[in-house]
């Protein structure tokens, strides 16, 4: 039952002839009835029986705050947004959530090749969020390997551990850990991996181990995720109620475990274009960069600047190629597309979304730019693309020219749009945000980055 408290209600003359505050109660489909506010009952204003005797019909629209009432009511109202449960601590998954374990796919590929098998990543969903034994069993079965699950684990674990030092933090992971640690928010790490492996992986990330009050491996509980055991144990060791915990997870088994433990769960899907499968999560975000702690009663990030988030700069470049013709022809926004060939690793390390920075063209100079990387949901790209928009009016095309990009900030996650007009409007808004932000000292200094200078032949453009 949803209840809307009406700021003012006009009880028309044909009912009582007086003006009274009213409370409307409506269920989730918008049907309900009207009643006088309790304080008005006490005052005796209007006549309560004039309402209770007549079943006034109420239609409520939570989407736009409107109400239609039959029986002679006209109302104005204010609807408060529902509040999320307040959290006092955070419990984080490790693999896929805080660290990018895509590198381990290369290890697995090399291992399978010894058996004449080829790992193409299509079986990754069978291993995501599973215990090591479950993941091993899935791979042994899928590839018909001549070994048991335990033998597979014994053979592959040493190969994995050799690569732990090269596993990178997910974008936003260091920022998140530092933020919560700096504000004294208790944090626990809860992973299906064995405790020894968890500590081995995080040892290569400075300050992580010290930031967690509790670290639990899957070998320390009776059942791994999707069982709630590991999250209930984390809450117990944090000495908090499960309902006060916020879980951040990348896998469906992890989300299931968090919800079964009675916790609020934010999902950050590690498999692209799978957000629709995370229906049990309380919120689904594209990456840790998009987390809004204040939604859960936790201290907000204070590092956004003029609608942008400064990030560790990263670099990409190559000859400008022809895209699908959408930029100029459909959107009226000419993009300077880059080939993704040779950049699959870089692209896997950065979440899809809208970024900005500086672009160097070999014969033209350095320009402000905003760009999207991802699948562009409106057009449903089959492959992840890189589509920079140089914020400058060029008189002619420059296909084939060497383009180098220094990406310095983040604006928003990738989103779908109901119409081409709304998509165009959003792209132009992104452009305005980027153009203004790049004048700020925190971003403007990158205009002189050596990566760009070495590209531009005529230094007079700089």
Residue pairs with C-beta under 8 A, 6 or more apart in sequence:
1 25
1 26
1 27
2 25
2 26
2 27
2 28
2 60
2 62
3 23
3 24
3 25
3 26
4 23
4 24
4 25
4 26
4 60
4 67
4 77
4 79
5 23
5 37
5 77
5 78
6 21
6 22
6 23
6 24
6 37
6 75
6 76
6 77
7 21
7 76
7 77
7 78
8 19
8 21
8 75
8 76
9 19
9 20
9 21
9 22
9 34
9 73
9 75
9 76
10 19
10 73
10 74
10 75
11 17
11 18
11 19
11 20
11 22
11 46
11 72
11 73
12 72
12 73
12 74
14 72
15 46
15 50
15 51
15 54
15 71
15 72
15 73
16 46
16 47
16 50
18 45
18 46
20 36
20 37
20 40
20 45
20 46
21 36
21 37
21 39
21 40
22 34
22 35
22 36
22 37
22 73
22 75
23 34
23 35
23 36
23 37
23 38
24 32
24 33
24 34
24 35
24 58
24 60
24 67
24 69
24 75
24 77
25 32
25 33
25 35
26 32
26 58
26 59
26 60
30 58
30 59
30 60
30 61
30 62
31 57
31 58
31 59
32 58
32 60
33 55
33 56
33 57
33 58
34 51
34 56
34 58
34 69
34 71
34 73
35 48
35 51
35 52
36 45
36 46
36 48
36 51
40 46
41 48
54 71
55 71
56 69
56 70
56 71
56 72
56 73
57 69
57 70
57 71
58 67
58 68
58 69
59 67
59 68
59 69
60 66
60 67
61 67
62 79
65 77
65 78
65 79
67 75
67 77
69 75
84 264
84 282
84 295
84 296
84 297
85 243
85 264
85 296
85 297
86 244
86 296
86 297
87 244
87 245
87 246
87 264
87 296
87 297
87 298
88 185
88 186
88 240
88 244
88 245
88 297
89 185
89 186
89 187
89 188
89 238
89 240
89 244
89 245
89 246
90 180
90 185
90 186
90 187
90 188
90 245
90 246
90 247
90 248
90 298
91 187
91 188
91 189
91 190
91 231
91 234
91 235
91 238
91 245
91 246
91 247
91 248
91 258
91 263
92 98
92 187
92 188
92 189
92 190
92 247
92 248
93 129
93 189
93 190
93 191
93 247
93 248
93 249
93 250
93 251
93 254
94 189
94 191
94 193
94 198
94 201
94 202
95 101
95 191
95 192
95 193
95 201
95 250
96 128
96 129
96 170
96 250
96 251
96 270
97 170
97 173
97 248
97 249
97 250
97 254
97 268
97 270
97 288
98 169
98 170
98 173
98 177
98 189
98 208
99 167
99 168
99 169
99 170
99 173
99 201
99 205
100 167
100 168
100 169
100 170
100 348
100 349
101 167
102 348
102 349
103 163
103 166
103 167
103 168
104 160
104 163
104 167
105 119
105 121
105 124
107 156
107 159
107 160
107 163
108 119
108 139
108 156
109 118
109 119
110 159
111 155
111 156
111 159
112 118
112 119
112 143
112 145
113 119
115 143
115 145
115 146
117 143
117 145
123 138
123 139
123 142
123 143
124 271
125 271
126 135
126 138
126 139
126 142
127 134
127 135
127 138
127 139
128 250
128 251
128 252
128 253
128 270
128 271
129 192
129 225
129 226
129 249
129 250
129 251
129 252
129 253
129 254
130 138
130 192
130 224
130 225
130 253
131 192
131 218
131 224
131 225
132 153
132 192
132 193
132 194
132 218
133 149
133 150
133 153
134 224
136 149
136 150
136 152
136 153
136 156
137 149
139 145
139 152
140 147
140 148
140 149
140 152
145 152
147 155
157 197
161 197
161 200
164 200
164 201
164 203
164 204
165 204
167 201
167 204
168 349
169 205
170 287
170 288
171 287
171 288
171 289
171 311
171 349
171 350
171 351
172 287
172 288
172 289
172 291
173 288
174 205
175 288
175 289
175 301
175 303
176 288
176 291
177 187
177 207
177 208
177 211
178 207
178 211
179 293
179 299
179 301
180 187
180 211
180 293
180 298
180 299
181 187
181 207
181 211
183 298
183 299
185 298
185 299
186 213
186 238
186 240
187 211
187 212
187 213
187 214
188 212
188 213
188 214
188 215
188 216
188 234
188 237
188 238
189 198
189 202
189 212
189 214
189 215
189 216
190 214
190 216
190 230
190 231
190 233
190 234
191 198
191 216
191 217
191 218
191 230
192 217
192 218
192 224
192 225
192 230
192 253
193 201
193 217
193 218
194 217
194 218
194 219
195 215
195 216
195 217
195 219
195 220
196 217
197 217
198 215
198 217
199 209
199 215
202 208
202 209
202 215
203 209
209 215
213 237
213 238
214 234
214 237
214 238
216 230
216 233
216 234
216 237
218 224
218 225
218 230
220 230
220 233
221 227
221 229
221 230
221 233
222 229
223 229
224 230
225 251
225 253
225 254
225 256
225 257
226 252
226 253
226 254
226 256
226 257
226 260
227 257
227 260
228 257
228 258
228 260
228 261
228 262
229 257
230 257
231 242
231 245
231 247
231 257
231 258
231 260
231 261
231 263
232 242
232 261
234 245
235 241
235 242
235 245
235 261
235 263
238 245
242 261
242 262
242 263
243 262
243 263
245 261
245 263
245 264
246 263
246 264
246 265
246 266
246 296
246 298
247 254
247 255
247 258
247 261
247 263
247 264
247 265
247 266
248 265
248 266
248 268
248 288
248 291
249 255
249 257
249 258
249 265
249 266
249 267
249 268
249 281
250 267
250 268
250 269
250 270
251 270
252 277
252 278
255 265
255 267
255 278
255 280
255 281
256 280
258 264
258 265
259 265
259 280
259 281
264 282
264 296
265 280
265 281
265 282
265 283
266 281
266 282
266 283
266 284
266 285
266 291
266 296
267 275
267 278
267 281
267 283
267 284
267 285
268 284
268 285
268 286
268 287
268 288
269 275
269 277
269 278
269 284
272 352
272 375
272 384
273 375
275 284
275 286
278 284
283 295
285 291
285 413
286 351
286 352
286 353
286 413
286 414
287 351
287 353
287 413
289 309
289 311
289 351
289 353
289 410
289 413
290 412
290 413
291 301
292 300
292 301
293 299
293 300
293 301
294 300
303 309
303 310
305 437
305 440
305 442
306 433
306 436
306 437
306 440
307 411
307 433
307 437
308 356
308 409
308 410
308 411
308 433
308 434
308 437
308 443
309 409
309 410
309 411
310 408
310 409
310 442
310 443
311 355
311 407
311 408
311 409
311 410
313 357
313 406
313 407
313 408
313 446
313 449
314 346
314 350
314 406
314 407
315 404
315 405
315 406
315 407
315 451
316 338
316 343
316 346
316 386
316 404
316 405
316 407
317 338
317 402
317 403
317 404
317 405
317 451
317 455
318 338
318 339
318 342
318 343
318 402
318 403
319 338
319 339
319 399
319 400
319 401
319 402
319 403
320 336
320 337
320 338
320 398
320 399
320 400
320 401
320 403
321 337
321 338
321 339
321 399
322 337
322 399
323 335
323 337
323 385
323 387
324 379
326 379
327 333
327 334
327 335
327 337
327 387
327 389
328 334
330 420
331 420
331 423
331 424
331 427
332 424
333 389
333 424
333 427
333 428
334 389
334 394
334 397
335 371
335 387
335 388
335 389
336 359
336 388
336 389
336 390
336 398
336 403
337 385
337 386
337 387
337 388
338 386
338 388
338 403
338 405
340 347
340 383
340 384
340 385
340 386
343 386
347 373
347 384
347 386
350 373
351 413
352 372
352 373
352 374
352 375
352 384
352 413
352 414
353 372
353 373
353 374
353 410
353 411
353 412
353 413
353 414
354 370
354 371
354 372
354 410
354 411
354 412
354 413
354 414
354 430
355 370
355 371
355 372
355 373
355 407
355 409
355 410
355 411
356 368
356 369
356 370
356 371
356 407
356 408
356 409
356 410
356 411
356 430
356 433
356 434
356 437
356 438
357 369
357 371
357 405
357 406
357 407
357 408
357 409
357 438
357 443
357 446
358 366
358 367
358 368
358 369
358 405
358 406
358 408
358 438
358 446
358 447
358 449
358 452
359 366
359 367
359 368
359 369
359 388
359 390
359 403
359 404
359 405
359 406
359 452
360 366
360 367
360 403
360 404
360 405
360 406
360 451
360 452
360 453
360 455
360 456
361 367
361 390
361 398
361 401
361 402
361 403
361 455
361 456
362 401
362 402
362 403
362 455
362 456
362 457
363 398
363 401
363 456
363 457
363 458
364 394
364 398
364 401
364 456
364 461
365 456
365 458
365 461
365 462
366 447
366 452
366 456
366 461
366 462
367 390
367 391
367 392
368 390
368 391
368 392
368 434
368 435
368 438
369 388
369 389
369 390
369 391
369 405
369 434
370 388
370 389
370 391
370 411
370 430
370 431
370 433
370 434
370 435
371 386
371 387
371 388
371 389
371 405
371 407
372 385
372 387
372 414
373 384
373 385
373 386
373 387
374 381
374 384
374 385
374 414
375 381
375 382
375 383
375 384
375 385
375 414
376 385
376 387
376 414
377 414
377 415
377 416
377 417
378 416
378 417
378 420
378 423
388 403
388 405
389 427
389 431
391 431
391 434
391 435
402 455
404 451
404 452
404 455
406 446
406 449
406 451
406 452
408 443
408 446
409 434
409 437
409 443
411 430
411 433
411 434
412 430
415 426
417 423
417 426
437 443
438 444
438 447
447 462
448 462
452 462
453 459
453 462
456 462
